[in-house]
Amino acid sequence: MLFNTSKCKVMHIGKSQKKYSYYMNNQQLEEVTQEKDLGILISHDLKVSQQCRSACTKGMRILGIINHTIVFRHPDMLRLYKSLV
């Protein structure tokens, strides 16, 4: 199986002082500070703040959609929100 070098990336984890360039099939790999894999954001410092921010934003978007589409406010709206989020 061949690697698609345009999709391969390099991430340095931790406080590494030396930065090396990595090559695959004579192409330099792109260096990134965060990458999304299987829906999870992984950052170079392994902190989850960006992942939490992303999940909160998605939940707030769904809540906004519910508030704009449902005219009649009912106590069951909380149940609807929890089931969608």
C-alpha positions as CSV (number, residue, x, y, z in Angstrom):
1,M,0.0,0.0,0.0
2,L,1.4,3.4,-1.0
3,F,1.2,6.5,1.2
4,N,-0.4,9.6,-0.2
5,T,2.4,12.1,0.7
6,S,0.1,15.1,0.2
7,K,-2.0,13.9,3.1
8,C,0.9,13.1,5.4
9,K,1.8,15.7,8.1
10,V,4.3,16.1,10.9
11,M,3.5,17.3,14.4
12,H,6.1,17.8,17.1
13,I,4.8,16.9,20.5
14,G,6.1,18.7,23.5
15,K,8.7,21.4,23.8
16,S,11.2,20.2,21.3
17,Q,13.9,22.8,20.5
18,K,15.2,21.1,17.3
19,K,12.9,21.3,14.4
20,Y,13.7,18.8,11.6
21,S,12.3,18.6,8.1
22,Y,10.9,15.2,7.2
23,Y,10.7,13.9,3.7
24,M,8.7,11.1,2.1
25,N,9.2,10.1,-1.6
26,N,11.3,13.2,-2.0
27,Q,8.5,15.5,-0.8
28,Q,8.8,17.6,2.3
29,L,6.0,16.9,4.8
30,E,3.8,19.7,6.1
31,E,4.4,20.7,9.7
32,V,1.2,21.3,11.7
33,T,0.4,22.3,15.3
34,Q,-3.0,20.6,15.5
35,E,-4.8,17.9,13.4
36,K,-8.3,16.5,13.4
37,D,-8.4,12.7,13.4
38,L,-11.6,10.6,13.8
39,G,-13.4,13.8,14.9
40,I,-10.9,14.5,17.7
41,L,-8.6,17.6,17.6
42,I,-5.1,16.8,18.7
43,S,-2.8,19.7,19.4
44,H,1.0,19.8,19.7
45,D,0.8,20.4,23.5
46,L,-1.9,17.7,24.0
47,K,-4.4,20.1,25.6
48,V,-8.1,19.6,25.1
49,S,-9.2,23.2,25.2
50,Q,-9.6,23.5,21.4
51,Q,-11.6,20.2,21.4
52,C,-13.9,21.5,24.2
53,R,-14.3,24.8,22.4
54,S,-15.3,23.0,19.2
55,A,-17.9,20.8,21.0
56,C,-19.4,23.8,22.8
57,T,-19.7,25.8,19.5
58,K,-21.4,22.8,17.9
59,G,-23.9,22.5,20.8
60,M,-24.7,26.2,20.7
61,R,-25.4,26.1,17.0
62,I,-27.9,23.2,17.5
63,L,-29.5,25.2,20.4
64,G,-29.8,28.2,18.1
65,I,-31.4,26.1,15.4
66,I,-33.9,24.7,17.9
67,N,-34.7,28.2,19.2
68,H,-35.3,29.6,15.7
69,T,-37.4,26.7,14.4
70,I,-39.6,26.0,17.4
71,V,-42.1,28.8,18.0
72,F,-44.0,27.2,20.9
73,R,-41.8,27.1,24.0
74,H,-42.5,24.0,26.1
75,P,-40.7,22.3,29.0
76,D,-40.0,19.4,26.7
77,M,-37.7,21.6,24.7
78,L,-34.9,20.8,27.2
79,R,-35.4,17.1,26.5
80,L,-35.3,17.8,22.7
81,Y,-32.1,19.8,23.2
82,K,-30.4,17.1,25.2
83,S,-31.3,14.4,22.7
84,L,-29.9,16.4,19.8
85,V,-26.8,17.6,21.6
